[in-house]
Amino acid sequence: LMHLDAVIQRLISGENAAIRAEWVDACDIIGRKVRRGNVEGVVTALDTDGALILAIGTGLRRVGCGDITVVDVL
């Protein structure tokens, strides 16, 4: 709870971008190849809503909620 309170205090003080960057880094998904249903691609980013942005053969595709499978193993 103390850690959660510290993060909330950081949010209140306006450190949203730094906290988001830490969260994206902790996800360890950028650059990984994933699959959701019949869509497969490399994760290039996470948008501000937490959706994955995948590079697929035809361009970029946003993948919101749902299960994904990591295709590659680091």
GURO-766165 format. One line per field, with one value per residue: residue number from 1; y, z, x of N, C-alpha, C, O in turn. Coordinates in steps of 0.05 Angstrom, whole numbers, plus 5000, padded with zeros to 4 digits. Atoms other than C-alpha are relative to their C-alpha. Last residue first. Example, Ala and Ser with C-alpha at 12.3 -4.5 7.8 and 13.67 -1.06 7.14 Angstrom:
seq	2_1
n.north	4976_4976
n.up	4999_5000
n.east	4984_5018
ca.north	4979_4910
ca.up	5143_5156
ca.east	5273_5246
c.north	5022_5024
c.up	5014_5000
c.east	4985_5018
o.north	5044_5024
o.up	5018_5013
o.east	4995_5039
% end
This chain:
seq	74_73_72_71_70_69_68_67_66_65_64_63_62_61_60_59_58_57_56_55_54_53_52_51_50_49_48_47_46_45_44_43_42_41_40_39_38_37_36_35_34_33_32_31_30_29_28_27_26_25_24_23_22_21_20_19_18_17_16_15_14_13_12_11_10_9_8_7_6_5_4_3_2_1
n.north	4985_5003_5003_5019_4991_5021_5002_5016_5028_5021_4992_5023_4997_5008_5002_4975_4978_4998_5024_4997_5021_4991_5005_5018_5026_5017_4989_4973_5002_4981_4976_4978_4992_4978_5005_4977_5003_5010_4999_5007_5010_5008_5029_5016_4986_5011_5016_5019_5024_5015_5011_5022_5023_5010_5016_5024_5017_5010_5020_5017_4995_4979_4974_4992_4992_4973_4981_4996_4984_4972_4990_4996_4977_4976
n.up	4997_4973_4997_5020_5008_4997_5021_4995_5009_4980_4974_4987_4971_4991_4971_4985_5014_5028_5015_5028_5014_5027_5015_5023_4994_4988_4974_5000_4985_4979_5003_4983_4980_5006_4989_5003_5025_5021_4988_5016_4986_5019_5000_5017_5024_5023_5015_5016_4984_4998_5026_5005_4983_5012_5024_4990_4989_5022_5015_5012_5029_5005_4992_5020_5025_4995_5001_5028_5012_4992_5014_5028_4999_5000
n.east	4975_4990_4971_4991_4973_4980_4979_4976_5001_5002_5010_5013_5004_5027_5002_4997_5014_4991_5008_4991_4986_4998_4975_5003_4989_5021_5006_5012_5025_5006_4983_5009_4980_4982_4973_4982_4985_5017_5026_5023_5024_5020_5007_4981_4992_5014_4981_5016_5004_4974_4995_5019_4992_4976_5007_5012_4979_4984_5014_4979_4997_4981_5011_5020_4986_4989_5023_5006_4978_5003_5023_4990_4982_5016
ca.north	4724_4676_4693_4681_4715_4697_4751_4751_4807_4882_4932_4914_4974_4957_4987_4974_4921_4866_4878_4926_4921_4977_4946_4978_5009_5068_5116_5072_5015_5012_4974_4904_4858_4826_4770_4779_4715_4712_4753_4738_4768_4783_4820_4887_4923_4871_4880_4906_4938_4987_5008_5017_5058_5103_5111_5133_5183_5211_5217_5254_5310_5317_5279_5222_5220_5220_5161_5125_5136_5112_5048_5037_5047_5000
ca.up	4479_4456_4394_4383_4446_4448_4459_4498_4491_4497_4446_4386_4343_4273_4236_4163_4112_4133_4207_4255_4319_4366_4431_4471_4539_4531_4520_4464_4472_4420_4363_4379_4321_4283_4278_4269_4260_4332_4371_4356_4381_4357_4410_4395_4453_4501_4563_4603_4653_4601_4585_4659_4671_4611_4638_4706_4673_4630_4689_4734_4748_4824_4832_4792_4835_4898_4869_4857_4929_4954_4914_4942_5014_5000
ca.east	5267_5213_5173_5099_5072_4998_4947_4882_4833_4828_4853_4896_4913_4939_4998_5015_4994_5043_5031_5065_5024_5002_4981_4925_4941_4895_4954_4979_5028_5082_5115_5089_5107_5051_4999_4924_4884_4862_4911_4983_5047_5118_5158_5191_5156_5128_5171_5111_5159_5183_5111_5097_5160_5142_5072_5099_5145_5089_5041_5090_5040_5044_4979_5008_5071_5027_4988_5054_5076_5008_5014_5084_5058_5000
c.north	4984_5014_4997_4995_4978_5011_4977_5001_4986_4973_4976_5008_4975_5002_4993_4996_5027_5024_5005_4974_5009_4980_5011_4997_4979_4973_4985_5009_5028_4992_5020_5023_5025_5005_5024_4994_5023_4995_4992_5004_4993_4986_4995_4971_4983_5014_4987_4981_4978_4974_4983_4986_4976_4976_4987_4982_4974_4982_4988_4978_4983_5004_5023_5027_5009_5010_5029_5019_5005_5018_5030_5012_5006_5025
c.up	5013_5001_5029_5003_4982_4990_5006_4976_5005_4987_5019_5028_5010_5031_5007_5030_5015_4986_4971_4986_4972_4986_4972_4987_4977_5008_5014_5028_5000_5015_5023_4996_5015_5023_4992_5014_4993_4975_4979_5016_4981_5015_4978_4999_4985_4974_4976_4984_4985_5015_5001_4974_4995_5016_4987_4976_5010_5010_4978_4983_4986_4970_4994_5007_4979_4975_5005_4996_4970_4988_5007_4983_4971_5000
c.east	5021_5027_5007_5029_5011_5026_5018_5019_5026_4999_5000_4993_4985_5000_4971_4998_5003_4988_5007_4993_5008_5019_4998_5028_4998_5010_4977_4992_4988_4976_4997_5020_4990_5019_5018_5027_5018_5015_4980_4975_4978_4977_4979_4994_5021_5008_4987_5018_4984_4996_5026_5005_4982_5011_5024_4992_4989_5022_5017_4988_5021_5007_5020_4988_4979_5015_5010_4977_4994_5022_4996_4977_5010_5017
o.north	4993_5009_5006_4972_4954_5022_4968_5002_4998_4970_4963_5012_4968_4994_5000_4976_5046_5034_5027_4953_5021_4978_5010_5014_4956_4957_4988_4994_5048_4973_5036_5020_5044_4992_5032_4987_5025_4980_5007_4997_5001_4968_5012_4956_4974_5003_4964_4958_4955_4954_4962_4962_4953_4956_4964_4958_4953_4961_4964_4956_4989_5021_5045_5044_5028_5034_5047_5036_5027_5040_5046_5030_5030_5046
o.up	5017_4986_5047_5000_4990_4968_5029_4953_5013_4964_5024_5045_4999_5045_4993_5040_5006_4967_4964_4993_4957_4993_4959_4987_4980_5019_5038_5047_5006_5007_5028_5002_5003_5044_4969_5037_4971_4976_4959_5040_4957_5030_4972_4984_4997_4953_4970_4978_4991_5008_4989_4972_4995_5005_4979_4977_5006_4997_4975_4980_4964_4963_4987_4989_4964_4969_4991_4978_4960_4980_4989_4968_4964_4988
o.east	5044_5045_4992_5038_5013_5028_5020_5010_5046_4992_5020_5010_4964_5018_4952_5008_4991_5001_5016_5004_4992_5042_4977_5045_5006_4995_4973_4995_5002_4961_5014_5043_4981_5018_5018_5028_5029_5035_4976_4974_4978_4982_4962_5006_5040_5004_4992_5010_4986_5007_5027_5005_4992_5020_5023_4996_5002_5027_5018_4999_5029_5023_5011_4984_4984_5014_5001_4977_4999_5016_4991_4982_5012_5010
% end
